[in-house]
Amino acid sequence: MALTGLQIFKLLPKTNCKKCGMPTCLAFAMALAQKKSSLDDCPFASDEAKTALAEAAAPPMRQVKFGAGDHEVKLGAETVMFRHEEKFYSPAVVAVTVSDKLTGDDLKARIDAINALQFERVGQQIGVGAVAVLNDSGSADDFATTAAAVKESCPFAMILVSDSADALSAAAAKTADAVPLLACATADNAEKVAAIAKEKKCPLVAQADSVEAMAQLTEKIQAAGVEDMVLSLKAVNLKDELYALSQMRSLALKKTFRPLGFPTLSFVLKGSAEEQSARGVALICKYAGIVVVETTEPFAILPILTTVMNIFTDPQKPVQVEPKLYPIGEVTKDSPVMFTTNFSLTYYTVESDVEASRVPSYILVVDTEGTSVLTAYSGDKLNEKSVADAMTKYDVANQVNHKKLIIPGYVAVMSGKLEEATGWEILVGPRECSVLPKYLKEVV
Protein backbone atom coordinates (compact mmCIF):
# COMPACT_ATOMS: atom_id res chain seq x y z
CA MET A 1 0.00 0.00 0.00
CA ALA A 2 1.35 3.44 -0.92
CA LEU A 3 2.78 5.44 1.95
CA THR A 4 1.39 8.85 2.89
CA GLY A 5 3.52 11.95 2.92
CA LEU A 6 3.81 11.86 6.72
CA GLN A 7 4.83 8.19 6.68
CA ILE A 8 7.53 8.98 4.13
CA PHE A 9 8.65 12.00 6.16
CA LYS A 10 9.36 9.72 9.13
CA LEU A 11 11.83 7.77 6.96
CA LEU A 12 13.74 10.86 5.80
CA PRO A 13 16.81 12.35 7.59
CA LYS A 14 14.88 15.57 8.44
CA THR A 15 17.91 17.78 7.79
CA ASN A 16 16.09 20.30 5.56
CA CYS A 17 19.31 20.51 3.56
CA LYS A 18 17.47 21.57 0.37
CA LYS A 19 19.78 19.43 -1.80
CA CYS A 20 16.71 17.62 -3.17
CA GLY A 21 15.43 20.90 -4.57
CA MET A 22 12.68 21.24 -1.96
CA PRO A 23 12.67 23.78 0.90
CA THR A 24 12.05 21.14 3.60
CA CYS A 25 12.08 17.37 4.05
CA LEU A 26 8.32 17.50 4.62
CA ALA A 27 7.77 19.17 1.25
CA PHE A 28 10.00 16.52 -0.35
CA ALA A 29 8.00 13.77 1.37
CA MET A 30 4.74 15.18 0.00
CA ALA A 31 6.26 15.31 -3.49
CA LEU A 32 7.33 11.67 -3.14
CA ALA A 33 3.84 10.64 -2.06
CA GLN A 34 2.45 12.31 -5.19
CA LYS A 35 5.12 10.60 -7.34
CA LYS A 36 6.49 13.99 -8.41
CA SER A 37 9.99 13.28 -7.08
CA SER A 38 12.36 10.35 -6.66
CA LEU A 39 14.06 9.21 -3.48
CA ASP A 40 17.33 9.32 -5.43
CA ASP A 41 17.10 13.11 -5.15
CA CYS A 42 17.83 12.82 -1.41
CA PRO A 43 21.59 12.31 -0.84
CA PHE A 44 21.11 11.25 2.78
CA ALA A 45 18.28 8.70 2.44
CA SER A 46 19.03 5.57 4.45
CA ASP A 47 18.93 2.02 3.09
CA GLU A 48 15.97 1.41 5.40
CA ALA A 49 14.04 4.25 3.76
CA LYS A 50 14.90 3.05 0.27
CA THR A 51 13.77 -0.49 1.07
CA ALA A 52 10.52 0.65 2.69
CA LEU A 53 9.64 2.95 -0.20
CA ALA A 54 10.51 0.33 -2.82
CA GLU A 55 8.22 -2.20 -1.15
CA ALA A 56 5.42 0.34 -0.85
CA ALA A 57 5.79 1.42 -4.48
CA ALA A 58 5.62 -2.14 -5.84
CA PRO A 59 2.21 -2.97 -7.38
CA PRO A 60 0.02 -5.11 -5.12
CA MET A 61 -0.16 -7.73 -7.88
CA ARG A 62 3.13 -8.82 -9.39
CA GLN A 63 3.57 -8.76 -13.14
CA VAL A 64 4.49 -12.17 -14.57
CA LYS A 65 5.75 -12.81 -18.10
CA PHE A 66 6.13 -15.97 -20.14
CA GLY A 67 6.59 -16.75 -23.80
CA ALA A 68 9.08 -15.02 -26.07
CA GLY A 69 9.26 -12.40 -28.79
CA ASP A 70 6.08 -10.94 -30.23
CA HIS A 71 3.99 -13.57 -28.45
CA GLU A 72 5.24 -12.86 -24.94
CA VAL A 73 2.37 -12.85 -22.44
CA LYS A 74 2.20 -10.30 -19.63
CA LEU A 75 -0.09 -10.96 -16.68
CA GLY A 76 -0.83 -9.17 -13.42
CA ALA A 77 0.26 -5.66 -12.41
CA GLU A 78 -3.40 -4.90 -11.69
CA THR A 79 -4.26 -2.21 -9.17
CA VAL A 80 -8.06 -2.10 -8.96
CA MET A 81 -10.96 -4.47 -8.41
CA PHE A 82 -13.21 -2.82 -10.98
CA ARG A 83 -12.37 -1.31 -14.35
CA HIS A 84 -14.22 1.96 -13.77
CA GLU A 85 -11.93 2.74 -10.82
CA GLU A 86 -9.01 3.16 -13.22
CA LYS A 87 -8.49 0.43 -15.84
CA PHE A 88 -7.17 -3.11 -16.15
CA TYR A 89 -3.62 -3.38 -17.46
CA SER A 90 -3.01 -6.99 -18.50
CA PRO A 91 -5.64 -8.61 -20.75
CA ALA A 92 -6.60 -12.16 -19.84
CA VAL A 93 -5.18 -14.89 -22.07
CA VAL A 94 -7.06 -17.80 -23.64
CA ALA A 95 -5.00 -20.99 -23.94
CA VAL A 96 -5.96 -24.22 -25.74
CA THR A 97 -4.65 -27.67 -24.84
CA VAL A 98 -2.53 -30.16 -26.77
CA SER A 99 -2.26 -33.69 -25.37
CA ASP A 100 1.10 -35.45 -25.53
CA LYS A 101 -0.79 -38.58 -26.60
CA LEU A 102 -1.20 -37.01 -30.04
CA THR A 103 1.39 -37.85 -32.68
CA GLY A 104 1.96 -37.40 -36.40
CA ASP A 105 -0.94 -36.03 -38.42
CA ASP A 106 -3.20 -35.85 -35.36
CA LEU A 107 -0.73 -33.59 -33.56
CA LYS A 108 -0.27 -31.44 -36.66
CA ALA A 109 -4.04 -31.09 -37.12
CA ARG A 110 -4.47 -30.04 -33.49
CA ILE A 111 -1.74 -27.40 -33.74
CA ASP A 112 -3.13 -26.11 -37.03
CA ALA A 113 -6.58 -25.78 -35.45
CA ILE A 114 -5.12 -23.75 -32.57
CA ASN A 115 -3.08 -21.53 -34.88
CA ALA A 116 -6.26 -20.74 -36.82
CA LEU A 117 -8.08 -19.38 -33.76
CA GLN A 118 -7.50 -15.74 -34.71
CA PHE A 119 -10.33 -13.33 -35.47
CA GLU A 120 -11.01 -9.73 -36.46
CA ARG A 121 -13.60 -7.83 -34.47
CA VAL A 122 -14.45 -4.13 -34.92
CA GLY A 123 -11.16 -3.67 -36.73
CA GLN A 124 -9.02 -5.32 -34.06
CA GLN A 125 -7.23 -8.66 -34.15
CA ILE A 126 -8.06 -11.00 -31.28
CA GLY A 127 -7.09 -14.61 -30.77
CA VAL A 128 -5.72 -17.41 -28.64
CA GLY A 129 -2.53 -16.33 -26.89
CA ALA A 130 -1.13 -19.54 -25.43
CA VAL A 131 -1.02 -23.30 -25.91
CA ALA A 132 -1.05 -25.71 -22.95
CA VAL A 133 0.76 -29.02 -23.44
CA LEU A 134 -0.76 -31.74 -21.22
CA ASN A 135 1.22 -34.71 -19.94
CA ASP A 136 -1.69 -37.14 -20.44
CA SER A 137 0.66 -40.00 -21.34
CA GLY A 138 2.46 -39.93 -18.01
CA SER A 139 5.73 -40.27 -19.93
CA ALA A 140 8.43 -37.65 -19.48
CA ASP A 141 9.92 -38.46 -22.89
CA ASP A 142 6.61 -38.19 -24.75
CA PHE A 143 5.85 -34.95 -22.93
CA ALA A 144 9.20 -33.43 -23.85
CA THR A 145 8.87 -34.56 -27.48
CA THR A 146 5.40 -33.06 -27.83
CA ALA A 147 6.45 -29.83 -26.15
CA ALA A 148 9.36 -29.50 -28.59
CA ALA A 149 7.05 -30.15 -31.56
CA VAL A 150 4.55 -27.54 -30.33
CA LYS A 151 7.34 -25.03 -29.84
CA GLU A 152 8.43 -25.46 -33.47
CA SER A 153 4.93 -25.33 -35.01
CA CYS A 154 2.99 -22.96 -32.77
CA PRO A 155 4.07 -19.33 -32.22
CA PHE A 156 2.10 -18.77 -29.02
CA ALA A 157 3.37 -18.75 -25.44
CA MET A 158 3.54 -22.21 -23.93
CA ILE A 159 2.23 -23.71 -20.69
CA LEU A 160 3.66 -27.08 -19.66
CA VAL A 161 1.15 -29.01 -17.55
CA SER A 162 2.21 -32.11 -15.59
CA ASP A 163 1.98 -33.56 -12.09
CA SER A 164 5.52 -34.90 -12.50
CA ALA A 165 8.51 -32.72 -11.73
CA ASP A 166 10.64 -35.04 -13.87
CA ALA A 167 8.34 -34.55 -16.86
CA LEU A 168 8.38 -30.77 -16.39
CA SER A 169 12.17 -30.85 -16.20
CA ALA A 170 12.45 -32.88 -19.42
CA ALA A 171 10.04 -30.62 -21.32
CA ALA A 172 11.55 -27.40 -19.95
CA ALA A 173 15.00 -28.58 -21.06
CA LYS A 174 13.78 -28.59 -24.69
CA THR A 175 11.73 -25.40 -24.54
CA ALA A 176 13.51 -23.13 -22.05
CA ASP A 177 14.35 -20.51 -24.68
CA ALA A 178 10.59 -20.09 -25.28
CA VAL A 179 10.16 -19.30 -21.55
CA PRO A 180 7.26 -21.67 -20.82
CA LEU A 181 4.99 -21.42 -17.79
CA LEU A 182 5.49 -24.53 -15.63
CA ALA A 183 2.32 -26.04 -14.17
CA CYS A 184 1.88 -27.01 -11.47
CA ALA A 185 3.78 -26.69 -8.21
CA THR A 186 1.83 -28.19 -5.31
CA ALA A 187 2.53 -28.65 -1.62
CA ASP A 188 4.00 -32.07 -2.46
CA ASN A 189 6.40 -31.08 -5.23
CA ALA A 190 6.93 -27.36 -4.67
CA GLU A 191 10.67 -27.60 -3.99
CA LYS A 192 11.38 -29.70 -7.08
CA VAL A 193 9.29 -27.57 -9.45
CA ALA A 194 10.68 -24.37 -7.97
CA ALA A 195 14.21 -25.67 -8.53
CA ILE A 196 13.38 -26.33 -12.21
CA ALA A 197 11.80 -22.90 -12.62
CA LYS A 198 14.79 -21.23 -11.01
CA GLU A 199 17.29 -23.15 -13.15
CA LYS A 200 15.44 -22.57 -16.43
CA LYS A 201 14.39 -19.01 -15.52
CA CYS A 202 10.73 -19.77 -16.10
CA PRO A 203 7.67 -18.76 -14.07
CA LEU A 204 5.53 -21.47 -12.51
CA VAL A 205 1.93 -22.14 -11.54
CA ALA A 206 1.23 -22.67 -7.85
CA GLN A 207 -1.80 -24.89 -7.30
CA ALA A 208 -3.67 -25.40 -4.04
CA ASP A 209 -7.17 -26.41 -2.98
CA SER A 210 -7.98 -23.33 -0.88
CA VAL A 211 -7.06 -19.68 -0.49
CA GLU A 212 -5.36 -20.37 2.85
CA ALA A 213 -3.29 -23.21 1.41
CA MET A 214 -2.38 -21.04 -1.56
CA ALA A 215 -0.92 -18.32 0.66
CA GLN A 216 1.24 -20.90 2.45
CA LEU A 217 2.34 -22.43 -0.84
CA THR A 218 3.45 -19.16 -2.44
CA GLU A 219 5.55 -18.28 0.58
CA LYS A 220 7.17 -21.72 0.34
CA ILE A 221 7.95 -21.20 -3.34
CA GLN A 222 9.35 -17.71 -2.73
CA ALA A 223 11.58 -19.13 -0.01
CA ALA A 224 12.92 -21.51 -2.67
CA GLY A 225 13.98 -18.52 -4.75
CA VAL A 226 11.13 -18.14 -7.29
CA GLU A 227 9.24 -14.85 -7.39
CA ASP A 228 7.28 -15.16 -10.65
CA MET A 229 4.23 -17.36 -10.32
CA VAL A 230 0.60 -17.73 -11.32
CA LEU A 231 -2.05 -19.04 -8.94
CA SER A 232 -4.47 -21.87 -9.76
CA LEU A 233 -7.11 -23.47 -7.58
CA LYS A 234 -7.62 -27.23 -7.87
CA ALA A 235 -10.82 -28.43 -9.51
CA VAL A 236 -13.79 -26.89 -7.75
CA ASN A 237 -17.28 -25.94 -8.86
CA LEU A 238 -17.70 -22.66 -10.69
CA LYS A 239 -19.38 -20.88 -7.79
CA ASP A 240 -16.58 -21.66 -5.35
CA GLU A 241 -13.87 -20.83 -7.89
CA LEU A 242 -15.37 -17.43 -8.68
CA TYR A 243 -15.65 -16.67 -4.97
CA ALA A 244 -12.06 -17.75 -4.29
CA LEU A 245 -10.67 -15.77 -7.22
CA SER A 246 -12.51 -12.66 -6.03
CA GLN A 247 -11.32 -13.21 -2.48
CA MET A 248 -7.68 -13.56 -3.55
CA ARG A 249 -7.86 -10.43 -5.69
CA SER A 250 -9.47 -8.45 -2.88
CA LEU A 251 -6.84 -9.54 -0.37
CA ALA A 252 -4.05 -8.73 -2.81
CA LEU A 253 -5.30 -5.34 -3.94
CA LYS A 254 -7.19 -3.97 -0.96
CA LYS A 255 -5.12 -5.46 1.86
CA THR A 256 -1.80 -5.64 -0.05
CA PHE A 257 -1.47 -9.26 1.04
CA ARG A 258 1.67 -10.15 -0.90
CA PRO A 259 1.39 -13.97 -0.72
CA LEU A 260 -1.69 -13.72 -2.96
CA GLY A 261 -0.50 -10.82 -5.11
CA PHE A 262 -0.14 -12.80 -8.34
CA PRO A 263 -2.21 -13.34 -11.50
CA THR A 264 -4.40 -16.43 -11.74
CA LEU A 265 -5.05 -19.38 -14.05
CA SER A 266 -8.19 -21.50 -14.44
CA PHE A 267 -8.50 -24.87 -16.18
CA VAL A 268 -11.75 -25.42 -18.09
CA LEU A 269 -11.23 -28.89 -19.57
CA LYS A 270 -14.57 -30.63 -19.03
CA GLY A 271 -17.97 -30.33 -20.64
CA SER A 272 -19.14 -29.51 -24.14
CA ALA A 273 -17.70 -26.68 -26.21
CA GLU A 274 -20.67 -24.52 -25.21
CA GLU A 275 -20.16 -25.28 -21.51
CA GLN A 276 -16.44 -24.50 -21.71
CA SER A 277 -17.23 -21.22 -23.44
CA ALA A 278 -19.78 -20.20 -20.81
CA ARG A 279 -17.51 -21.11 -17.93
CA GLY A 280 -14.55 -19.38 -19.56
CA VAL A 281 -16.53 -16.15 -19.95
CA ALA A 282 -17.57 -16.23 -16.29
CA LEU A 283 -14.01 -16.81 -15.12
CA ILE A 284 -12.63 -14.00 -17.28
CA CYS A 285 -15.10 -11.67 -15.60
CA LYS A 286 -14.04 -12.69 -12.07
CA TYR A 287 -10.88 -12.78 -12.25
CA ALA A 288 -8.92 -15.38 -14.21
CA GLY A 289 -5.77 -14.11 -15.88
CA ILE A 290 -5.47 -17.25 -18.03
CA VAL A 291 -8.28 -19.60 -19.05
CA VAL A 292 -7.19 -22.97 -20.43
CA VAL A 293 -9.83 -24.73 -22.54
CA GLU A 294 -9.88 -28.03 -24.44
CA THR A 295 -12.17 -27.04 -27.30
CA THR A 296 -10.91 -25.66 -30.60
CA GLU A 297 -14.37 -24.76 -31.88
CA PRO A 298 -14.25 -21.16 -33.17
CA PHE A 299 -17.86 -20.57 -32.07
CA ALA A 300 -16.84 -21.40 -28.49
CA ILE A 301 -13.54 -19.50 -28.45
CA LEU A 302 -14.83 -16.25 -29.97
CA PRO A 303 -17.21 -15.36 -27.07
CA ILE A 304 -14.36 -15.76 -24.58
CA LEU A 305 -12.06 -13.57 -26.66
CA THR A 306 -14.82 -11.00 -27.13
CA THR A 307 -15.29 -10.88 -23.35
CA VAL A 308 -11.57 -10.25 -22.90
CA MET A 309 -11.68 -7.49 -25.51
CA ASN A 310 -14.65 -5.80 -23.87
CA ILE A 311 -13.43 -5.98 -20.29
CA PHE A 312 -9.82 -5.04 -20.91
CA THR A 313 -10.41 -1.92 -22.97
CA ASP A 314 -9.67 1.39 -21.30
CA PRO A 315 -13.09 2.79 -20.22
CA GLN A 316 -11.76 6.30 -20.72
CA LYS A 317 -10.62 5.60 -24.29
CA PRO A 318 -13.28 4.59 -26.83
CA VAL A 319 -12.50 1.87 -29.35
CA GLN A 320 -11.67 3.63 -32.61
CA VAL A 321 -11.16 2.87 -36.28
CA GLU A 322 -8.58 4.53 -38.48
CA PRO A 323 -9.83 7.81 -39.99
CA LYS A 324 -9.73 7.50 -43.78
CA LEU A 325 -11.92 6.98 -46.85
CA TYR A 326 -13.34 3.43 -46.89
CA PRO A 327 -14.68 1.91 -50.14
CA ILE A 328 -17.59 -0.44 -49.44
CA GLY A 329 -18.30 -2.86 -52.28
CA GLU A 330 -17.16 -2.40 -55.88
CA VAL A 331 -17.17 1.38 -55.92
CA THR A 332 -17.06 3.51 -59.07
CA LYS A 333 -16.66 7.19 -59.84
CA ASP A 334 -20.44 7.51 -59.46
CA SER A 335 -20.67 5.89 -56.01
CA PRO A 336 -22.26 7.97 -53.23
CA VAL A 337 -20.10 9.47 -50.50
CA MET A 338 -21.12 9.83 -46.84
CA PHE A 339 -19.28 10.53 -43.61
CA THR A 340 -19.37 9.30 -40.05
CA THR A 341 -17.07 9.41 -37.01
CA ASN A 342 -14.24 7.06 -36.02
CA PHE A 343 -16.09 5.59 -33.04
CA SER A 344 -15.96 1.85 -33.83
CA LEU A 345 -19.56 1.10 -32.96
CA THR A 346 -20.78 3.98 -35.14
CA TYR A 347 -18.58 3.08 -38.10
CA TYR A 348 -19.35 -0.64 -38.15
CA THR A 349 -23.07 0.04 -37.82
CA VAL A 350 -22.94 2.32 -40.86
CA GLU A 351 -20.70 -0.10 -42.77
CA SER A 352 -23.08 -2.99 -42.08
CA ASP A 353 -26.09 -1.07 -43.34
CA VAL A 354 -24.25 0.13 -46.44
CA GLU A 355 -23.27 -3.45 -47.23
CA ALA A 356 -26.88 -4.54 -46.68
CA SER A 357 -28.03 -1.95 -49.24
CA ARG A 358 -25.82 -3.51 -51.94
CA VAL A 359 -25.10 0.02 -53.15
CA PRO A 360 -21.30 0.42 -53.49
CA SER A 361 -20.43 3.53 -51.50
CA TYR A 362 -17.62 5.50 -49.92
CA ILE A 363 -17.62 6.14 -46.16
CA LEU A 364 -15.42 9.02 -45.04
CA VAL A 365 -14.37 8.47 -41.43
CA VAL A 366 -13.67 11.74 -39.63
CA ASP A 367 -11.37 11.76 -36.60
CA THR A 368 -13.48 12.77 -33.59
CA GLU A 369 -11.28 11.05 -30.98
CA GLY A 370 -13.56 8.02 -30.93
CA THR A 371 -16.83 9.78 -30.11
CA SER A 372 -20.22 9.20 -31.73
CA VAL A 373 -21.87 11.63 -34.17
CA LEU A 374 -24.03 13.55 -31.69
CA THR A 375 -21.39 13.55 -28.97
CA ALA A 376 -18.74 14.78 -31.38
CA TYR A 377 -21.03 17.48 -32.75
CA SER A 378 -21.98 18.64 -29.23
CA GLY A 379 -18.31 18.83 -28.27
CA ASP A 380 -17.40 20.65 -31.49
CA LYS A 381 -15.18 17.79 -32.61
CA LEU A 382 -17.43 17.30 -35.63
CA ASN A 383 -18.00 20.50 -37.58
CA GLU A 384 -17.76 21.83 -41.11
CA LYS A 385 -14.01 22.39 -40.77
CA SER A 386 -13.19 18.88 -39.52
CA VAL A 387 -15.25 17.33 -42.33
CA ALA A 388 -13.79 19.61 -45.00
CA ASP A 389 -10.25 18.92 -43.75
CA ALA A 390 -10.89 15.17 -43.86
CA MET A 391 -12.23 15.43 -47.41
CA THR A 392 -9.07 17.25 -48.46
CA LYS A 393 -6.71 14.95 -46.55
CA TYR A 394 -8.16 11.77 -48.07
CA ASP A 395 -8.58 13.26 -51.57
CA VAL A 396 -12.29 12.54 -51.76
CA ALA A 397 -12.88 14.89 -54.73
CA ASN A 398 -10.66 12.79 -57.00
CA GLN A 399 -12.41 9.53 -56.15
CA VAL A 400 -15.79 10.46 -57.64
CA ASN A 401 -17.20 12.44 -60.56
CA HIS A 402 -19.91 14.17 -58.54
CA LYS A 403 -19.95 16.62 -55.63
CA LYS A 404 -22.67 15.22 -53.40
CA LEU A 405 -22.05 14.41 -49.73
CA ILE A 406 -24.52 12.51 -47.54
CA ILE A 407 -24.48 13.61 -43.90
CA PRO A 408 -26.08 11.94 -40.85
CA GLY A 409 -29.63 13.12 -40.24
CA TYR A 410 -28.88 14.00 -36.63
CA VAL A 411 -26.48 16.77 -37.75
CA ALA A 412 -28.65 18.23 -40.52
CA VAL A 413 -28.17 21.61 -38.87
CA MET A 414 -24.57 21.76 -40.11
CA SER A 415 -25.54 21.28 -43.78
CA GLY A 416 -25.45 24.99 -44.69
CA LYS A 417 -22.01 25.71 -43.25
CA LEU A 418 -20.68 22.44 -44.62
CA GLU A 419 -21.88 23.33 -48.11
CA GLU A 420 -20.06 26.67 -47.86
CA ALA A 421 -16.88 25.06 -46.53
CA THR A 422 -16.70 22.31 -49.16
CA GLY A 423 -18.56 23.61 -52.19
CA TRP A 424 -20.37 20.28 -52.33
CA GLU A 425 -24.11 19.64 -52.43
CA ILE A 426 -25.16 18.33 -49.04
CA LEU A 427 -27.74 15.57 -48.86
CA VAL A 428 -29.27 14.96 -45.43
CA GLY A 429 -29.38 11.24 -44.75
CA PRO A 430 -31.73 9.39 -42.38
CA ARG A 431 -31.55 9.92 -38.64
CA GLU A 432 -31.58 6.18 -37.97
CA CYS A 433 -28.87 4.09 -39.64
CA SER A 434 -31.26 1.18 -40.14
CA VAL A 435 -33.06 3.29 -42.77
CA LEU A 436 -29.83 3.81 -44.73
CA PRO A 437 -30.28 0.84 -47.14
CA LYS A 438 -33.70 2.14 -48.22
CA TYR A 439 -32.33 5.69 -48.50
CA LEU A 440 -29.43 4.63 -50.72
CA LYS A 441 -31.68 2.61 -53.02
CA GLU A 442 -34.46 5.18 -53.35
CA VAL A 443 -32.91 8.60 -52.91
CA VAL A 444 -29.33 8.48 -54.11
N, C-alpha and C positions, 0 to 999 in steps of 0.2 A: 504494500500500500504506500502511495506517495507520502512523503513527509511534509509537514506544514513548515512555513517559514520559521516559526519559533522552535520547532524540533530541529531544524537544520542549524539555527543559530546556536543551539546548545553544543553542537559538534564543532563549531568554529573556534579559532584561537581568541577571538574577542579583543584583538589588538587595535582595531580601527586604524590600521596602517595605511589604508587607501591605495595599496598597490594593486588591488583588484579592479580599480577604477570607480569604486563606490565610496561614498563618504563614511560609511560605517559598516561594521560586520553585519548588523541587523538588516541594513538595506541590501547587502549582498545576499544574505539568506533569503530575503523575500524574492530577489531576482532569480535565485536558484529554484525556489519553489514554483515559480512561474515559467521555468525553463528558458529564461532569457539570458542566463549566464552559465558558465561551466566551472566546476570546482577546481579545474586546472588553473583558473585565474587567481586562486589564492595560494601564495607561495609558502604559507605556513600550515596548510591543512594536514592534519595527522592521518596516518594510515587507517586508524579507527574510523575517522570521518569518511574517508574515501570508500572504505568497505561498506559502511552503513548506507551511504548514498547510492552506491552501485546496486546493492541488494534492493533498496527501495525503488530505484528507477527501473529495475528489470520488470518486463511485463508479467502479469500474474499467470499467464499461460505461456509456456515455453514454445518457441517456434522449432519445428522439427522438419528436416528435409530428407528426402530420399529420391532415388532416380538420378539421372545424369543428363547434362546437356539441355536441349530445348524442352525435354519432357521431365525435368526435375519437378517434383511435387513439394509444395510448401504448405505445412499445416500449422495450426495454432496461432500464437501471437494475438489472440482475441482479448478484448478488454471490456466488453459489455455483454449483458445477457440478451438484450433485445436490440435489433438493428436500428430502430428509431432513436436510440440513445446516442449513437454515433454512427458506426457502420461495422460490418464484419470484414475482416481483412483477408482471410484465407479460405477460398471456396472449397467446399466439400468435394471429395474425389470419389468417383464411381469406379470400382474395380471388378473385373470378371475373372472367373476361375479357369484354370487349366489343370486337369488331373495328370499326374505322372504315370497313369496307366495307359494313357493314349500314346500311340506310336505311329510312325509312318504317315500315311495319307490322312488318318483320323486326327493326328496332332496338327498337321498342316491346315486341315479344314477348320479346326477349332481356332487356331491362331488367326487365320484369314477372316473368320467371322468376327473376332474381337477387333481386329484392325479396321473392319468396315463400320464399326459403331461410332461414326462421326456424322454430325448433322449440322445444318444451317438453320438458324431460327432468328427471325427479325434482323437479318444481316450479320449475325454473329455465329462463329463456329463453336459448337459445343460437342463434347464426346467423352468416351471412356478415357480415364487418365492413368489407369494402372491395371496390371494383370497379376493375379494371385495364383502361384503354382502350388498345388496341393500334393502332399506326400501320401496319396491314397494307397500306394503299393506297399508302403512300409519299408521299402528298400532305399538305403542311402544312395546307392549307385544310380538307380533309376531316377531318383529325385534330382540328383546332380545333373544327369544327362538331359532330363526334360528342362530343367532350369536353364542350362546352357543353350538348348535349342530355342527356347522362348526368347532368351536374350538376343540371339542372332536374328530372329524373324519378327519380333514385336518391338516397336520403338518405345513403348510406354514404361513407366516406372514399375518395378517388380516387387512383389511381396512373396516371400518364401514362407510357406505354412507347413509346419511339422511339429509333432509332439516330441520328436527325437532330436536331441542336441547334436548327435553324430550326423544325422541327415542334414541338419541346418549347416553344420560345419562343411560337409562335402559340397553342398550346393553353393554356399557362400564363397568357397574357394574358387569356383568357376565363374562367379558373377560379381565378385567384389568391386570391380571397376565400374559396374552399373549402380553401385550403392543400393542394394536391395534392403527392404524392411524385413527384419527377421521376426517371425511369429511362430510360437509364442513362448515367452518366458513365464513360468509359473513358479509357485512356491517350491515345487520339487526340483526344478532344473534351473532356477534363476542364476546360480553361480556359473554354470556351464555356458548357458546362452549369453550371459553378460560377457564372459571371457571371449566368446566368438565375436560378439558385436564390437568389443573393444579392440580386438586384434585386427578385424577387417574394416574397422571404422564405419560401421553401419548402425543405424538406429534399430531398436527392437520394439516388439509389442509385449507389454506386460498384461497378463491375463489372470483375473481373479474372479471369485464367485460372489463378491460383495464389495461395497464401497470401502468398508473398514479393512478388509483383507487387501484391497488394492493399495490403500495408503501404506500399509506395512510392506507390501511387495516393492513399491517404487523406492522406498527408502533403502531396502535391501539391495536393489539394483544399483542405486546411486552410490552406495557404499562400496560396490564392486567396481566403480569407476566409469559407469555409463550414465550420461546425463540426458541423451536424446532417446525418448521413448514415446510410444502411443499406447493408450489404455483401452483394453477390451474386456467386457464382462462375459463370463461363460454363459452358455445357452440358457436364456431365461425367456419368459413370455414377454410379449411386446410391451404390455403395461408396465411391468417391473423394470424393463430395460430403459424405457423412456423416463421413468421416475429416477432411476439411478444416474442416467446421463445428466439429467437436469440438476440433480443433487450435487454431482461432482463439479459441474460447471459453476454452480452457485458458490460452493465452498472455495473453489479456485479463484473466482473473480471477485466475489464480495468479501470473503474472509481472508483472501490471499493465502490460502492453505497450499503451500508449495508441493507437498506430496501428491496432490491431485491436479496440479497445474500443467497438464499435458493434453494434447488433442486426443481424440478417441476414434476407435474403429469398431464397426459392427458387422458381424457375419450374417448374411441372409441367404442361406443355402438350401432351404427346404420350401416345399410348396410349389404351386404352379407359377408360371411366368407372371400371371396377373397378381398373385399373392406376394411374390417377391417385389414386384413393382410397388404395390401399395405399402408394404412394410418399409421398403427403402425410402419412399417419400416421407413417411412418418418419422423415420429415424434422422433423415436430413434436417427436418424441422426442429428436432429436439434430441440431441445436438451432435450427431455423428459426424466426425471429420472425414472418415472413409466408410463407404458402404460396399461390402464385397458380396456380389450376387453370382448365382450359377447360370442364370439364363443369358442367352445371346439374342433373344428376340428383340428386334428394334422397337416394336410397339411397347415393350415392357421397359426398355432402357430409356427411351425418350422422355417419359413423364418424370423420371428421377432426375435426369439432366436438366429438364425444364425447371424443376423445383430448385435445383442448385442455382441456376441462372437467375431466377426471380428473387431468391432470398439473399444472394450474395452480390446483388447490385447495390451501388451506393444510393441510398434513398434521397440524397441531396443532389444527385446528378442523374438526370433522365437518360434513358437509353436513346441513342441518336443514330441516324444514318448519315452517310457522307453527303454534304450539300453538292449537288451537281445536276445536270440534265439527264434524266433517265428515259431511254426509249422503251416503250412497252409494246410488244408485238412487232410486226414488220412495218415499221414506220416509213413514211414517204415525205416528200416535200409539202404535201397537202395535209398531213396529219395535224390534228388539233394540239394546242399547247395549253397546259394549265399549271398552276403552281400550288404548292403546299409547304408545310414547314418540315424541319428535319427531326421532329419527334417521331420515334420509330412507330409507335402505335398509329399515329396519324398517317404517316407515309404508307405503311403496309395496308391500312384500310383503304386508302385511295387506290393504291396499286391493284389490290384485289378486285375492286369494283371496276376499274378500267379494263382489267383482263376479262372480267365477266361480260363486259359490253361487246367484246370482240372488235372494238374500234381501235386500231393502232394509234397510239397517242404518245406525246411527250409530257413527262411530269418534271417540272422545274422545282427542285428542292432548295428552299431558301434557308440559310443558317439563322435560326432563332434561338440558338443555345439549347435545343432540345425541348422547346415548349410548343404547346398545341396552337392552333390558329387563333382562337379567341384570346388565350393567355398572352401570346406573343403580340397581338394587336393592342391589347390593353396595356401591356408594358412597353409599347413603342419599339418592340424588336421586329415587328412586321409592319412596314409602312411603304409608301411609294418609292422611297429611296433605296431601301434594302432589296425590294423586288427588282427595280431598275438596274441596280448594281449587279445583282445575280444574273440578270438577262445578258448584261454586257460581258461579265466574267466568263459565262459558259457559252457565249457566242450563239445565243438562241436565234437571232435574226438570220443567220446563214444556214440554219437547219431546215427552214421552211420557206415557202413562197409567199405566204400570207402574213398579215400583221394583226392576228386576233388572239387575244389572251383570255382564257377562262379563269375567273377568280372564285374562291369559295363564297357561297351565298351569305355566310355570316359576316363577311367583311365587304359587303356591297357598298358600304359608305365610302370606301377608299377608291372607288372606281374612277371618279372624276380626276382626282389628283394623280392617280396612276396613269390615266390616259395622257395627261399633260407631261408627266415625267418620261414616258416611254414613246409616245407618239403612236401607240398601238390602239386598236379598237378593243375595248374591254367588254367581255361577255360575262354576265353574272351567272355563275353556276348554281346548282341546288344547295340548299342549306344542309340537307342530310345527304351523306355520301352514298347511302343505299339507292338514291334516286339517280345517281350519276350514270349508270348504264342506259337508262331510258333517255336521259338528257343527251348523251352523246349520239344515240341513234336517231333521235327525233329533231334535235335543235341544231346540232353542229353540222 
